[in-house]
């Protein structure tokens, strides 16, 4: 009998009608800050295979996700500020499953003007540590 380990249970605020699903692996070299601030058209679910991920969503404090842990983001209007490698001397690897709106990009970068307009929605930044 296989052993099942419950990693995470969430109820996404929405799943796009006729959602397209994409499963990918992401590999970040040591110290890589990852993708600049962005958003997804639908929810994203991830599992960290190796390393440490600096993870920050709009309205939530920055946190570290470690190998063996799951993470998710609701998608839609929420900005994903950080998904970078927290390790200076090792790779970080993870798997993501993205549910997106058909015909729309799975990932859209957020421009400086919008970041400035939504600055009040970002959680306070730690005094030290983490990536900018």
The 8 nearest C-alpha neighbors of each residue, nearest first, counted from 0:
[[1, 2, 3, 4, 5, 6, 67, 7],
 [2, 0, 3, 4, 5, 6, 67, 7],
 [1, 3, 0, 4, 5, 6, 67, 7],
 [2, 4, 1, 5, 6, 0, 7, 67],
 [5, 3, 6, 2, 7, 1, 67, 68],
 [4, 6, 7, 3, 8, 69, 2, 68],
 [7, 5, 69, 4, 68, 8, 67, 46],
 [6, 8, 5, 69, 9, 70, 68, 71],
 [7, 9, 10, 6, 5, 11, 69, 71],
 [10, 8, 11, 7, 71, 12, 73, 44],
 [9, 11, 12, 8, 13, 73, 14, 42],
 [10, 12, 13, 73, 9, 42, 14, 72],
 [13, 11, 10, 73, 14, 42, 74, 75],
 [14, 12, 11, 15, 41, 42, 73, 10],
 [13, 15, 41, 16, 18, 42, 11, 98],
 [14, 16, 18, 100, 17, 41, 13, 99],
 [17, 15, 18, 14, 100, 101, 19, 13],
 [16, 18, 15, 19, 101, 100, 14, 99],
 [19, 17, 15, 99, 16, 100, 98, 101],
 [18, 20, 99, 98, 101, 100, 17, 21],
 [21, 19, 98, 97, 18, 99, 96, 22],
 [20, 22, 97, 96, 23, 98, 19, 95],
 [23, 21, 96, 95, 97, 20, 24, 94],
 [24, 22, 95, 94, 25, 21, 96, 97],
 [23, 25, 94, 93, 95, 26, 92, 22],
 [24, 26, 93, 92, 94, 23, 27, 95],
 [27, 25, 92, 91, 28, 24, 93, 90],
 [26, 28, 91, 90, 31, 84, 92, 29],
 [27, 29, 90, 31, 30, 26, 91, 89],
 [30, 28, 87, 89, 90, 88, 31, 86],
 [29, 31, 87, 84, 86, 85, 32, 28],
 [30, 32, 84, 33, 28, 29, 83, 27],
 [33, 31, 83, 84, 30, 34, 82, 130],
 [34, 32, 83, 82, 31, 35, 27, 84],
 [33, 35, 36, 82, 32, 81, 83, 37],
 [34, 36, 37, 33, 80, 108, 81, 32],
 [37, 35, 80, 79, 109, 108, 81, 34],
 [38, 36, 108, 109, 79, 107, 78, 35],
 [39, 37, 78, 107, 79, 106, 74, 77],
 [38, 40, 74, 106, 105, 41, 75, 107],
 [39, 41, 75, 99, 74, 100, 105, 38],
 [42, 40, 74, 99, 98, 39, 75, 14],
 [41, 43, 73, 74, 98, 72, 97, 11],
 [42, 44, 97, 72, 71, 96, 98, 73],
 [45, 43, 71, 96, 95, 70, 97, 72],
 [46, 44, 95, 70, 94, 69, 71, 96],
 [45, 47, 69, 94, 93, 68, 48, 70],
 [46, 48, 93, 66, 67, 68, 49, 92],
 [47, 49, 93, 66, 92, 67, 46, 50],
 [48, 50, 66, 92, 91, 47, 93, 51],
 [51, 49, 91, 66, 90, 65, 92, 89],
 [52, 50, 65, 85, 64, 91, 84, 86],
 [51, 53, 84, 64, 85, 63, 83, 54],
 [54, 52, 63, 83, 82, 85, 62, 84],
 [55, 53, 82, 81, 62, 61, 52, 63],
 [56, 54, 61, 81, 80, 79, 60, 62],
 [57, 55, 79, 59, 80, 78, 58, 54],
 [56, 58, 121, 78, 59, 77, 79, 120],
 [57, 59, 121, 122, 120, 56, 60, 55],
 [60, 58, 122, 56, 57, 55, 61, 121],
 [61, 59, 122, 62, 55, 123, 58, 124],
 [60, 62, 55, 54, 59, 53, 63, 56],
 [63, 61, 54, 53, 60, 55, 64, 52],
 [62, 64, 53, 52, 54, 65, 51, 61],
 [63, 65, 52, 51, 68, 62, 53, 54],
 [66, 64, 51, 68, 50, 67, 63, 47],
 [67, 65, 49, 47, 48, 50, 68, 51],
 [66, 68, 47, 48, 65, 46, 69, 49],
 [69, 67, 66, 65, 47, 46, 64, 70],
 [68, 70, 46, 45, 6, 47, 7, 67],
 [71, 69, 45, 44, 46, 68, 72, 64],
 [72, 70, 44, 43, 45, 73, 69, 42],
 [71, 73, 43, 42, 74, 44, 70, 56],
 [74, 72, 42, 11, 43, 12, 41, 75],
 [75, 73, 41, 42, 39, 40, 72, 77],
 [74, 76, 40, 41, 77, 39, 73, 38],
 [75, 77, 74, 78, 38, 40, 39, 73],
 [78, 76, 75, 74, 57, 38, 79, 73],
 [79, 77, 38, 57, 37, 80, 56, 76],
 [78, 80, 56, 37, 36, 38, 81, 55],
 [81, 79, 36, 55, 56, 78, 37, 35],
 [80, 82, 55, 54, 83, 79, 53, 36],
 [81, 83, 54, 53, 33, 52, 34, 55],
 [84, 82, 32, 33, 53, 52, 31, 81],
 [83, 85, 52, 31, 30, 86, 91, 27],
 [84, 86, 51, 52, 53, 83, 30, 87],
 [87, 85, 84, 88, 89, 29, 30, 51],
 [88, 86, 30, 29, 89, 85, 84, 31],
 [87, 89, 29, 86, 90, 30, 28, 85],
 [90, 88, 29, 86, 87, 91, 50, 28],
 [89, 91, 28, 29, 27, 50, 92, 26],
 [92, 90, 50, 27, 49, 84, 26, 51],
 [93, 91, 26, 49, 48, 25, 47, 27],
 [92, 94, 47, 48, 25, 46, 24, 95],
 [93, 95, 24, 46, 45, 23, 25, 47],
 [96, 94, 45, 23, 44, 22, 97, 24],
 [95, 97, 22, 44, 21, 43, 45, 23],
 [98, 96, 43, 21, 20, 42, 99, 95],
 [99, 97, 20, 41, 19, 42, 18, 43],
 [100, 98, 41, 40, 19, 18, 105, 97],
 [99, 101, 18, 15, 103, 40, 102, 19],
 [102, 100, 103, 19, 18, 99, 17, 15],
 [101, 103, 100, 104, 99, 19, 105, 18],
 [104, 102, 100, 101, 105, 40, 99, 106],
 [103, 105, 106, 107, 102, 40, 99, 39],
 [104, 106, 39, 99, 40, 103, 107, 97],
 [107, 105, 39, 104, 38, 37, 108, 40],
 [108, 106, 37, 38, 39, 109, 104, 105],
 [107, 109, 37, 36, 110, 38, 106, 35],
 [108, 110, 37, 36, 107, 113, 111, 114],
 [111, 109, 112, 113, 114, 108, 36, 37],
 [110, 112, 114, 113, 115, 109, 116, 36],
 [113, 111, 115, 114, 110, 116, 109, 117],
 [112, 114, 116, 115, 111, 110, 117, 109],
 [113, 115, 111, 117, 112, 116, 118, 110],
 [114, 116, 118, 112, 113, 117, 111, 119],
 [117, 115, 113, 114, 118, 112, 119, 111],
 [118, 116, 114, 119, 115, 120, 113, 121],
 [117, 119, 115, 120, 121, 116, 114, 113],
 [118, 120, 117, 121, 116, 122, 115, 58],
 [121, 119, 118, 58, 117, 57, 122, 59],
 [120, 122, 58, 57, 118, 119, 123, 59],
 [121, 123, 58, 60, 59, 124, 120, 57],
 [124, 122, 121, 125, 60, 59, 58, 61],
 [123, 125, 122, 126, 60, 61, 121, 127],
 [126, 124, 127, 123, 128, 129, 61, 60],
 [125, 127, 124, 128, 123, 129, 131, 130],
 [128, 126, 125, 129, 124, 130, 131, 61],
 [129, 127, 130, 125, 126, 131, 124, 85],
 [130, 128, 131, 53, 127, 85, 125, 61],
 [129, 131, 128, 32, 53, 83, 81, 85],
 [130, 129, 81, 32, 124, 80, 128, 83]]
